[in-house]
Amino acid sequence: MPSIPGFITRYFAKEQPKPPPISTGTAVFLLVIYTLIYVVPFYLSPTTRPSRTLSRDAPSVIRARIASVSLTCIACSTITFVILTSQGRATTAEALHTLGYWPLGLVETAKCFLLTAILFAGPLYERLIVDGGWRDWLSLQPLSDLFGELTTWRNIVAGPFTEEALFRSASVPLMLAAQTSVTTTVFLSPLVFGLAHLHHFYEFRITHPQVPVTFGLLRSLMQLGYTTLFGAYATFLFLRSGSLMAVFVVHAFCNCLGLPRVWGRVYPAIVIGEGGQSYRPSVMWTVVYYIVLVAGAVGWYRNLGLLTESTNALVPVNI
């Protein structure tokens, strides 16, 4: 039997000595409250509120927002911990396990990262081979950017960690405590995570007033779609691995690569021939990319169960 937290094991074994501490409706309500607590403070202070003269990428805004969301994560995680341990339903160790803090899940992190890297084999080929990114890694330029640029730190470390701490670690256990089905947990809770990004529409309108509203709406709807889809994937990984670190690393990795290209040509940015003349690169760059992209998707599907199997799983999830 996997080391599933006791109160969850009792539920799936159909032995329920105590009623759930909250209902699914209450869990979803708390998820919405958590989202509001995460986002609303951005607009309450002139230090964090974007304007036409103050971008969300300004260092002062980034620092203030990181401080704000960090406090939010601490507060919401504490609330979830109290709910899990109320009336002796779960021990402290069980609650920390359900929150994904312990055990750390180093093996699970490596396996989830490998699984996601297989899925992103095409983008990795484009970034490292076609664009020559391997040269940057030889000089450790990405690490220099990570620790030297606040926007990179926000996008790769602070943003992914606080979002996973709130929308997976603090939120998913509420659905489990409410004895919500695995399917509902995987596909409903990430919708709230996706909706949390809609405030970027307002920020985009403030900082890009010349851009048509329609474009801004389409941009936000697309963001809602892929953040919800990623949220479902991250929730699945969280349930299977029981590790906050695993979903954080996967989130950071995905932020590094962005959305995979699914159309258009792939070729080096600059191709110079003899005599200094540029020439049209071979179509084989593109052919190889799409072959690798499809092969990665197939490899991801075939290894989904194997690379997410763990004795630290929060609930039984059949593949």
Residue frames relative to the residue before (quaternion, step in Angstrom):
aa qw qx qy qz dx dy dz
M 1.0000 0.0000 0.0000 0.0000 0.00 0.00 0.00
P 0.4533 -0.6820 0.4946 0.2911 3.62 -0.75 0.97
S 0.5471 -0.6242 0.4437 0.3379 3.57 -1.18 0.51
I 0.0842 0.8095 -0.5677 0.1240 3.55 0.61 1.20
P 0.5838 -0.5941 0.4084 0.3733 3.61 -0.92 0.82
G 0.6318 -0.6202 0.3260 0.3316 3.54 -0.93 0.97
F 0.7035 0.4696 -0.2986 0.4420 3.58 0.77 -0.95
I 0.6315 0.5010 -0.3352 0.4877 3.60 1.18 -0.50
T 0.6165 0.5453 -0.3397 0.4552 3.58 1.03 -0.79
R 0.6526 0.5211 -0.3178 0.4490 3.56 0.93 -0.87
Y 0.6483 0.5240 -0.3209 0.4497 3.56 1.05 -0.78
F 0.7311 0.4218 -0.2530 0.4729 3.58 0.77 -0.98
A 0.6275 0.4899 -0.3422 0.4991 3.58 1.24 -0.23
K 0.4457 -0.7177 0.4168 0.3355 3.56 1.37 0.07
E 0.5432 0.5397 -0.4394 0.4696 3.55 1.12 0.69
Q 0.0613 0.8286 -0.5452 0.1111 3.54 -0.21 1.28
P 0.1275 -0.8357 0.5303 0.0649 3.58 0.22 1.24
K 0.7804 0.2001 -0.1132 0.5815 3.56 1.19 -0.49
P 0.5102 -0.6318 0.4720 0.3430 3.59 -1.07 0.61
P 0.6187 -0.5375 0.3985 0.4116 3.60 -1.18 0.43
P 0.5462 -0.6479 0.4187 0.3265 3.60 -0.98 0.77
I 0.7886 0.0799 -0.0411 0.6083 3.59 1.18 -0.56
S 0.4720 -0.6427 0.5174 0.3105 3.56 -1.31 0.29
T 0.6636 -0.4809 0.3732 0.4349 3.56 -1.28 0.21
G 0.6260 0.5428 -0.3343 0.4491 3.59 1.01 -0.78
T 0.6606 0.4928 -0.3025 0.4789 3.56 0.98 -0.84
A 0.6248 0.5400 -0.3350 0.4537 3.57 1.03 -0.79
V 0.6659 0.4842 -0.3011 0.4812 3.59 0.91 -0.90
F 0.6211 0.5408 -0.3381 0.4554 3.58 1.01 -0.79
L 0.6656 0.4894 -0.3033 0.4749 3.58 0.95 -0.86
L 0.6026 0.5513 -0.3556 0.4543 3.58 1.07 -0.68
V 0.6492 0.5021 -0.3111 0.4792 3.57 0.99 -0.83
I 0.6430 0.5148 -0.3182 0.4693 3.58 0.98 -0.85
Y 0.6306 0.5273 -0.3322 0.4626 3.58 0.96 -0.83
T 0.6519 0.5204 -0.3140 0.4534 3.57 0.97 -0.87
L 0.6595 0.5046 -0.3070 0.4650 3.57 0.94 -0.88
I 0.6474 0.5121 -0.3188 0.4658 3.57 0.99 -0.84
Y 0.6385 0.5346 -0.3104 0.4585 3.57 1.15 -0.67
V 0.7876 0.3751 -0.1649 0.4602 3.57 0.87 -1.01
V 0.6562 0.5778 -0.3296 0.3563 3.59 0.78 -1.04
P 0.6356 0.5439 -0.3633 0.4101 3.66 0.86 -0.76
F 0.5355 0.6263 -0.4103 0.3907 3.61 1.18 -0.44
Y 0.7721 0.3761 -0.1733 0.4820 3.56 1.05 -0.77
L 0.5647 0.6147 -0.3797 0.3987 3.58 1.27 0.06
S 0.7607 0.3120 -0.1658 0.5446 3.56 1.18 -0.51
P 0.5012 -0.6479 0.4768 0.3188 3.61 -0.98 0.74
T 0.5735 0.5970 -0.3787 0.4138 3.59 1.22 -0.36
T 0.7860 0.3001 -0.1435 0.5212 3.58 1.06 -0.75
R 0.5860 0.5990 -0.3679 0.4030 3.58 1.24 -0.29
P 0.3682 -0.7423 0.5093 0.2326 3.63 -0.68 1.02
S 0.0115 -0.7737 0.6334 -0.0006 3.53 -1.19 0.57
R 0.6971 -0.4572 0.3297 0.4431 3.56 -1.27 -0.01
T 0.7305 0.3831 -0.2294 0.5167 3.56 1.21 -0.40
L 0.7502 0.3000 -0.1836 0.5600 3.58 1.28 -0.13
S 0.2311 -0.8080 0.5334 0.0955 3.56 -0.31 1.30
R 0.5731 -0.5773 0.4543 0.3632 3.58 -1.23 0.47
D 0.6490 0.5085 -0.3090 0.4740 3.58 1.30 -0.28
A 0.4273 0.6857 -0.4803 0.3415 3.59 1.25 0.08
P 0.5781 -0.6242 0.3904 0.3518 3.64 -0.88 0.87
S 0.6542 0.5150 -0.3278 0.4465 3.61 0.93 -0.82
V 0.6457 0.5102 -0.3165 0.4719 3.58 1.04 -0.78
I 0.6517 0.5224 -0.3208 0.4466 3.59 0.90 -0.89
R 0.6686 0.5013 -0.3071 0.4555 3.60 0.86 -0.94
A 0.6815 0.4907 -0.2934 0.4568 3.57 0.88 -0.95
R 0.6666 0.4983 -0.3086 0.4606 3.60 0.98 -0.79
I 0.6233 0.5273 -0.3454 0.4627 3.59 1.00 -0.73
A 0.6427 0.5106 -0.3186 0.4741 3.58 0.99 -0.82
S 0.6566 0.5289 -0.3067 0.4417 3.58 0.96 -0.89
V 0.7231 0.4346 -0.2652 0.4667 3.59 0.75 -1.00
S 0.5806 0.5693 -0.3791 0.4417 3.58 1.15 -0.51
L 0.6578 0.4905 -0.3010 0.4858 3.58 0.97 -0.85
T 0.6209 0.5455 -0.3344 0.4528 3.57 1.05 -0.77
C 0.6616 0.5119 -0.3040 0.4559 3.58 0.92 -0.91
I 0.6399 0.5186 -0.3237 0.4656 3.58 0.98 -0.82
A 0.6772 0.5003 -0.2928 0.4531 3.58 0.88 -0.97
C 0.7109 0.4582 -0.2699 0.4603 3.59 0.81 -1.00
S 0.6277 0.5240 -0.3367 0.4669 3.59 1.02 -0.71
T 0.6275 0.5309 -0.3278 0.4658 3.57 1.05 -0.75
I 0.6384 0.5215 -0.3238 0.4643 3.60 0.97 -0.86
T 0.6687 0.4925 -0.3019 0.4681 3.58 0.88 -0.92
F 0.6320 0.5351 -0.3303 0.4529 3.59 0.97 -0.83
V 0.6597 0.5060 -0.3069 0.4632 3.57 0.93 -0.89
I 0.6472 0.5133 -0.3209 0.4633 3.60 0.99 -0.82
L 0.6647 0.5169 -0.3068 0.4437 3.58 0.93 -0.88
T 0.7667 0.3748 -0.1890 0.4859 3.57 0.96 -0.87
S 0.4160 0.7278 -0.4646 0.2854 3.61 1.25 -0.02
Q 0.8581 0.0711 -0.0950 0.4996 3.54 -1.07 0.86
G 0.6436 -0.5830 0.3103 0.3867 3.54 1.08 0.74
R 0.3196 0.7769 -0.4952 0.2215 3.61 1.17 0.40
A 0.7948 0.0334 -0.0139 0.6058 3.59 1.09 -0.65
T 0.4648 -0.6541 0.5147 0.3020 3.53 -1.12 0.64
T 0.6811 -0.4623 0.3564 0.4420 3.57 -1.28 0.17
A 0.6532 0.5127 -0.3164 0.4586 3.59 0.96 -0.85
E 0.6509 0.5102 -0.3147 0.4658 3.59 0.98 -0.83
A 0.6556 0.5134 -0.3119 0.4575 3.58 0.98 -0.86
L 0.6572 0.4979 -0.3108 0.4728 3.59 0.94 -0.85
H 0.6158 0.5263 -0.3407 0.4773 3.58 1.10 -0.66
T 0.6815 0.4895 -0.2927 0.4586 3.58 0.87 -0.94
L 0.6533 0.4909 -0.3024 0.4908 3.57 1.14 -0.60
G 0.4924 -0.7000 0.3995 0.3285 3.58 1.28 -0.18
Y 0.4959 0.6863 -0.4168 0.3305 3.59 1.25 0.20
W 0.8147 0.0271 0.0155 0.5790 3.57 1.06 -0.71
P 0.4721 -0.2395 -0.8393 0.1240 1.50 -1.69 1.86
L 0.6678 -0.5366 0.3414 0.3868 3.55 -1.22 0.54
G 0.2913 -0.7887 0.4960 0.2169 3.57 1.03 -0.75
L 0.0878 0.8309 -0.5427 0.0862 3.58 0.81 0.99
V 0.6506 0.4972 -0.3139 0.4806 3.58 0.99 -0.82
E 0.6510 0.5139 -0.3083 0.4659 3.57 0.97 -0.89
T 0.6223 0.5410 -0.3355 0.4555 3.57 1.05 -0.75
A 0.6655 0.4998 -0.2998 0.4663 3.57 0.90 -0.93
K 0.6767 0.4949 -0.2969 0.4572 3.59 0.92 -0.87
C 0.6639 0.4906 -0.3070 0.4736 3.61 0.94 -0.84
F 0.6274 0.5237 -0.3313 0.4715 3.56 1.06 -0.73
L 0.6512 0.5083 -0.3142 0.4677 3.59 0.93 -0.89
L 0.6395 0.5295 -0.3255 0.4526 3.59 0.94 -0.87
T 0.6959 0.4643 -0.2732 0.4749 3.58 0.89 -0.93
A 0.6145 0.5363 -0.3439 0.4653 3.59 1.08 -0.65
I 0.6110 0.5291 -0.3485 0.4746 3.59 1.08 -0.68
L 0.6468 0.5176 -0.3139 0.4639 3.59 0.94 -0.88
F 0.7543 0.3556 -0.1831 0.5206 3.58 1.03 -0.82
A 0.2109 0.8095 -0.5225 0.1651 3.59 1.13 0.59
G 0.6403 0.5328 -0.3228 0.4495 3.60 1.01 -0.79
P 0.6960 0.4502 -0.2854 0.4811 3.62 0.76 -0.95
L 0.6168 0.5309 -0.3550 0.4602 3.61 1.06 -0.64
Y 0.6244 0.5259 -0.3284 0.4750 3.57 1.04 -0.80
E 0.6765 0.4887 -0.3027 0.4603 3.59 0.90 -0.89
R 0.7045 0.4778 -0.2770 0.4457 3.57 0.86 -0.96
L 0.7719 0.3903 -0.2027 0.4591 3.58 0.78 -1.01
I 0.7685 0.3594 -0.1884 0.4947 3.58 0.93 -0.90
V 0.7329 0.4252 -0.2548 0.4661 3.58 0.61 -1.12
D 0.7641 0.3562 -0.1940 0.5016 3.57 0.84 -0.98
G 0.4735 -0.7108 0.4186 0.3088 3.58 1.27 -0.02
G 0.2671 0.8103 -0.4881 0.1839 3.57 1.17 0.50
W 0.5339 0.6332 -0.4124 0.3794 3.59 1.19 -0.42
R 0.5977 0.5609 -0.3674 0.4395 3.59 1.12 -0.57
D 0.6384 0.5242 -0.3261 0.4597 3.58 1.02 -0.80
W 0.6679 0.4982 -0.3094 0.4582 3.59 0.98 -0.81
L 0.5969 0.5557 -0.3703 0.4446 3.59 1.09 -0.58
S 0.7277 0.3849 -0.2238 0.5218 3.56 1.10 -0.69
L 0.4214 -0.7332 0.4325 0.3129 3.60 1.38 0.08
Q 0.2219 0.8125 -0.5088 0.1778 3.57 1.15 0.61
P 0.6351 0.5301 -0.3570 0.4338 3.66 0.92 -0.73
L 0.6515 0.4998 -0.3235 0.4701 3.59 1.00 -0.73
S 0.6153 0.5398 -0.3387 0.4640 3.56 1.07 -0.72
D 0.6568 0.4989 -0.3037 0.4769 3.57 1.00 -0.86
L 0.6313 0.5646 -0.3324 0.4149 3.57 0.98 -0.87
F 0.7795 0.3291 -0.1714 0.5047 3.56 0.85 -0.95
G 0.7110 0.4637 -0.2631 0.4585 3.58 1.24 -0.19
E 0.7456 0.3230 -0.1954 0.5491 3.60 1.26 -0.31
L 0.4460 -0.7221 0.4644 0.2529 3.56 -0.68 1.10
T 0.6356 0.5301 -0.3474 0.4408 3.60 0.97 -0.77
T 0.6499 0.4996 -0.3157 0.4779 3.58 1.01 -0.78
W 0.6357 0.5231 -0.3236 0.4664 3.59 0.97 -0.82
R 0.6506 0.5082 -0.3166 0.4673 3.59 0.97 -0.83
N 0.7255 0.4695 -0.2541 0.4343 3.57 0.81 -1.04
I 0.7739 0.3728 -0.1798 0.4793 3.58 1.01 -0.80
V 0.7914 0.2788 -0.1482 0.5235 3.61 1.05 -0.64
A 0.7713 0.3945 -0.2294 0.4438 3.58 0.36 -1.23
G 0.6751 0.5017 -0.3007 0.4496 3.57 0.86 -0.95
P 0.7045 0.4582 -0.2840 0.4616 3.63 0.67 -1.02
F 0.6798 0.4940 -0.3231 0.4354 3.61 0.86 -0.86
T 0.7006 0.4539 -0.2966 0.4639 3.61 0.79 -0.92
E 0.6358 0.5180 -0.3422 0.4586 3.61 1.01 -0.67
E 0.6775 0.4641 -0.3009 0.4849 3.60 0.94 -0.78
A 0.6225 0.5385 -0.3423 0.4532 3.58 1.04 -0.74
L 0.7240 0.4168 -0.2471 0.4909 3.59 1.02 -0.75
F 0.8040 0.3547 -0.1697 0.4460 3.57 0.60 -1.16
R 0.7094 0.3288 -0.2693 0.5622 3.60 1.23 -0.08
S 0.7557 0.4238 -0.2440 0.4355 3.58 0.46 -1.19
A 0.7667 0.3556 -0.1986 0.4962 3.59 0.84 -0.93
S 0.7246 0.4715 -0.2428 0.4402 3.59 1.12 -0.61
V 0.6690 0.5204 -0.3153 0.4268 3.60 0.79 -0.98
P 0.6413 0.5227 -0.3564 0.4341 3.67 0.88 -0.73
L 0.5826 0.5653 -0.3839 0.4401 3.61 1.11 -0.48
M 0.6457 0.5046 -0.3098 0.4822 3.56 1.03 -0.82
L 0.6524 0.5029 -0.3113 0.4738 3.59 1.02 -0.78
A 0.6502 0.5169 -0.3174 0.4575 3.57 0.97 -0.84
A 0.6730 0.4710 -0.2834 0.4949 3.58 1.16 -0.63
Q 0.4071 -0.7354 0.4421 0.3131 3.58 1.36 0.04
T 0.2297 0.7726 -0.5390 0.2446 3.54 1.05 0.90
S 0.5643 -0.6102 0.4262 0.3572 3.57 -1.05 0.69
V 0.6292 -0.5509 0.3963 0.3789 3.54 -1.21 0.56
T 0.6427 0.5366 -0.3243 0.4403 3.59 0.95 -0.90
T 0.6701 0.4871 -0.2964 0.4753 3.57 0.90 -0.91
T 0.6391 0.5329 -0.3240 0.4500 3.57 0.99 -0.83
V 0.6853 0.4996 -0.2866 0.4457 3.57 0.91 -0.96
F 0.8070 0.3278 -0.1528 0.4669 3.59 0.89 -0.88
L 0.6733 0.4864 -0.3164 0.4582 3.63 1.14 -0.37
S 0.6823 0.5009 -0.3132 0.4306 3.60 0.76 -0.94
P 0.6540 0.5061 -0.3471 0.4424 3.67 0.95 -0.64
L 0.5466 0.6060 -0.4128 0.4045 3.60 1.17 -0.42
V 0.6269 0.5152 -0.3273 0.4842 3.57 1.08 -0.74
F 0.6151 0.5437 -0.3298 0.4660 3.57 1.07 -0.79
G 0.6590 0.5001 -0.3034 0.4728 3.59 0.99 -0.82
L 0.6594 0.5155 -0.3088 0.4518 3.57 0.94 -0.89
A 0.5858 0.5995 -0.3663 0.4040 3.57 1.15 -0.60
H 0.6754 0.4973 -0.2908 0.4603 3.59 1.21 -0.44
L 0.4937 0.6884 -0.4263 0.3173 3.60 1.23 -0.15
H 0.5495 0.6143 -0.4089 0.3917 3.57 1.18 -0.38
H 0.5299 0.6252 -0.4131 0.3972 3.60 1.24 -0.28
F 0.5374 0.6093 -0.4104 0.4141 3.60 1.21 -0.38
Y 0.6537 0.5017 -0.3068 0.4762 3.56 0.96 -0.90
E 0.6616 0.5070 -0.3105 0.4570 3.57 0.90 -0.91
F 0.6469 0.5209 -0.3137 0.4602 3.56 1.01 -0.83
R 0.6557 0.5071 -0.3134 0.4634 3.58 0.99 -0.79
I 0.6468 0.5245 -0.3164 0.4545 3.58 1.02 -0.78
T 0.7674 0.3782 -0.1903 0.4815 3.56 0.87 -0.97
H 0.7656 0.2416 -0.1544 0.5758 3.63 1.26 -0.29
P 0.0006 -0.8576 0.5142 -0.0057 3.61 0.68 1.05
Q 0.6400 0.5491 -0.3295 0.4246 3.60 1.15 -0.49
V 0.5946 0.5732 -0.3606 0.4335 3.60 1.25 -0.34
P 0.5414 -0.6412 0.4292 0.3339 3.64 -0.88 0.87
V 0.5851 -0.6004 0.4222 0.3447 3.56 -1.09 0.78
T 0.6083 0.5804 -0.3495 0.4135 3.58 1.01 -0.82
F 0.6512 0.5103 -0.3159 0.4645 3.55 0.95 -0.89
G 0.6540 0.5205 -0.3093 0.4536 3.56 0.97 -0.86
L 0.6464 0.5147 -0.3144 0.4673 3.58 1.03 -0.80
L 0.6601 0.4990 -0.3089 0.4688 3.57 0.91 -0.91
R 0.6254 0.5408 -0.3263 0.4582 3.55 1.03 -0.81
S 0.6891 0.4778 -0.2792 0.4678 3.59 0.93 -0.92
L 0.6383 0.5197 -0.3279 0.4636 3.60 1.02 -0.76
M 0.6334 0.5123 -0.3271 0.4790 3.56 1.04 -0.76
Q 0.6480 0.5125 -0.3141 0.4678 3.57 0.99 -0.83
L 0.6168 0.5360 -0.3369 0.4678 3.58 1.05 -0.78
G 0.6605 0.5337 -0.3050 0.4311 3.57 0.95 -0.90
Y 0.7663 0.3793 -0.2349 0.4623 3.57 0.66 -1.05
T 0.6188 0.5176 -0.3698 0.4609 3.62 1.09 -0.46
T 0.6251 0.5152 -0.3355 0.4808 3.60 1.09 -0.67
L 0.6501 0.5117 -0.3124 0.4668 3.58 0.96 -0.87
F 0.6605 0.4805 -0.3108 0.4861 3.57 0.92 -0.86
G 0.6251 0.5553 -0.3379 0.4321 3.58 1.00 -0.80
A 0.6321 0.5172 -0.3293 0.4738 3.59 1.04 -0.77
Y 0.6515 0.5086 -0.3096 0.4701 3.58 0.98 -0.87
A 0.6740 0.4898 -0.2988 0.4653 3.59 0.90 -0.91
T 0.6309 0.5247 -0.3346 0.4634 3.59 1.03 -0.73
F 0.6243 0.5309 -0.3245 0.4723 3.56 1.02 -0.84
L 0.6697 0.4886 -0.2972 0.4737 3.59 0.88 -0.93
F 0.6426 0.5301 -0.3243 0.4482 3.58 0.98 -0.80
L 0.6666 0.4899 -0.3040 0.4725 3.58 0.94 -0.87
R 0.7087 0.4692 -0.2642 0.4558 3.59 0.95 -0.86
S 0.7605 0.3802 -0.2022 0.4860 3.59 1.01 -0.77
G 0.2621 -0.7809 0.5203 0.2252 3.57 1.09 -0.66
S 0.6258 0.5568 -0.3094 0.4501 3.57 1.22 0.42
L 0.3734 -0.7091 0.5597 0.2110 3.55 -0.78 1.08
M 0.6182 0.5561 -0.3492 0.4320 3.59 1.00 -0.76
A 0.6375 0.5489 -0.3351 0.4242 3.59 0.94 -0.83
V 0.7207 0.4275 -0.2685 0.4752 3.59 0.79 -0.95
F 0.5882 0.5579 -0.3713 0.4528 3.59 1.14 -0.54
V 0.6724 0.4900 -0.3001 0.4666 3.59 0.87 -0.95
V 0.6447 0.5092 -0.3212 0.4711 3.60 0.97 -0.81
H 0.6469 0.5185 -0.3145 0.4624 3.59 0.96 -0.86
A 0.6595 0.5024 -0.3065 0.4677 3.59 0.91 -0.90
F 0.6404 0.5316 -0.3145 0.4564 3.57 0.99 -0.87
C 0.6737 0.4901 -0.2917 0.4699 3.59 0.91 -0.91
N 0.6290 0.5209 -0.3361 0.4691 3.58 1.05 -0.69
C 0.6094 0.5580 -0.3517 0.4399 3.59 1.08 -0.65
L 0.7771 0.3727 -0.1821 0.4733 3.58 0.90 -0.94
G 0.3377 -0.7463 0.5129 0.2568 3.60 1.07 -0.58
L 0.7314 -0.3952 0.3016 0.4669 3.56 -1.28 -0.23
P 0.4953 -0.6554 0.4735 0.3176 3.62 -0.94 0.80
R 0.4732 -0.6385 0.5227 0.3085 3.57 -1.09 0.67
V 0.0756 -0.8069 0.5851 0.0293 3.59 -0.86 0.94
W 0.7674 0.1617 -0.1642 0.5983 3.58 1.25 0.25
G 0.6846 0.4984 -0.3531 0.3978 3.56 -1.32 0.21
R 0.5760 -0.6042 0.4425 0.3276 3.53 -1.33 0.34
V 0.2287 -0.7407 0.6191 0.1260 3.50 -1.28 0.57
Y 0.2660 0.7529 -0.5694 0.1955 3.57 -0.74 1.03
P 0.6573 -0.5084 0.3670 0.4180 3.59 -1.21 0.43
A 0.5990 -0.6030 0.3938 0.3499 3.55 -1.06 0.77
I 0.7985 0.0423 0.0067 0.6005 3.58 0.93 -0.88
V 0.0271 -0.7806 0.6244 -0.0094 3.54 -0.79 1.02
I 0.0576 -0.8119 0.5806 -0.0216 3.59 -0.54 1.20
G 0.2323 -0.7819 0.5670 0.1148 3.55 -0.83 1.02
E 0.7476 -0.3503 0.2859 0.4864 3.54 -1.27 -0.30
G 0.7820 0.2878 -0.2380 0.4991 3.54 -1.02 0.82
G 0.5645 -0.6391 0.3724 0.3663 3.58 1.26 0.21
Q 0.5029 0.6499 -0.4285 0.3757 3.58 1.23 0.26
S 0.3868 -0.7036 0.5455 0.2404 3.56 -0.99 0.85
Y 0.0683 -0.7985 0.5967 0.0417 3.57 -1.11 0.57
R 0.6061 -0.5765 0.4127 0.3605 3.52 -1.25 0.50
P 0.4071 -0.7368 0.4774 0.2521 3.61 -0.63 1.06
S 0.6416 -0.5492 0.3864 0.3708 3.54 -1.25 0.49
V 0.5274 -0.6308 0.4759 0.3122 3.55 -1.14 0.71
M 0.5135 0.6673 -0.4082 0.3527 3.59 1.23 -0.32
W 0.5360 0.5963 -0.4111 0.4338 3.60 1.16 -0.48
T 0.6950 0.4719 -0.2609 0.4757 3.56 0.93 -0.96
V 0.6382 0.5344 -0.3259 0.4483 3.58 0.95 -0.89
V 0.6661 0.4958 -0.3000 0.4696 3.57 0.87 -0.95
Y 0.6269 0.5518 -0.3498 0.4245 3.59 0.93 -0.84
Y 0.7322 0.4344 -0.2617 0.4546 3.58 0.71 -1.01
I 0.5811 0.5457 -0.3744 0.4736 3.58 1.15 -0.49
V 0.6793 0.4788 -0.2823 0.4793 3.55 0.90 -0.96
L 0.6165 0.5553 -0.3424 0.4409 3.60 1.03 -0.78
V 0.6938 0.4610 -0.2714 0.4822 3.59 0.85 -0.98
A 0.6409 0.5232 -0.3218 0.4604 3.58 0.97 -0.87
G 0.6382 0.5285 -0.3208 0.4587 3.58 1.04 -0.76
A 0.6472 0.5152 -0.3153 0.4651 3.58 0.98 -0.84
V 0.6532 0.5011 -0.3039 0.4794 3.57 0.99 -0.85
G 0.6606 0.5092 -0.3016 0.4620 3.58 0.94 -0.89
W 0.6237 0.5357 -0.3284 0.4650 3.56 1.06 -0.77
Y 0.6700 0.5052 -0.3007 0.4533 3.58 0.85 -0.93
R 0.6999 0.4806 -0.2776 0.4494 3.57 0.89 -0.92
N 0.7492 0.3793 -0.2109 0.5004 3.59 1.11 -0.58
L 0.3557 0.7765 -0.4682 0.2265 3.58 1.29 0.03
G 0.7102 0.4454 -0.2649 0.4765 3.57 0.86 -0.90
L 0.6746 0.5244 -0.2959 0.4271 3.57 0.85 -1.00
L 0.7704 0.3900 -0.2027 0.4618 3.58 0.80 -1.01
T 0.6904 0.4090 -0.3063 0.5122 3.61 1.24 0.11
E 0.4647 0.6772 -0.4488 0.3522 3.58 1.27 0.02
S 0.1421 0.7973 -0.5697 0.1397 3.56 -0.84 0.98
T 0.4720 -0.6496 0.5159 0.2986 3.56 -1.16 0.62
N 0.6401 0.5196 -0.3231 0.4646 3.60 1.29 -0.15
A 0.3129 0.7797 -0.4956 0.2204 3.60 1.27 0.16
L 0.4624 -0.6941 0.4823 0.2680 3.57 -1.03 0.82
V 0.7835 0.0027 0.0137 0.6213 3.58 1.10 -0.72
P 0.5527 -0.5711 0.4615 0.3941 3.59 -1.18 0.32
V 0.0075 0.7813 -0.6231 0.0359 3.60 -0.73 1.06
N 0.2662 -0.7886 0.5362 0.1408 3.56 -0.44 1.20
I 0.2220 -0.7637 0.5960 0.1112 3.57 -1.04 0.87
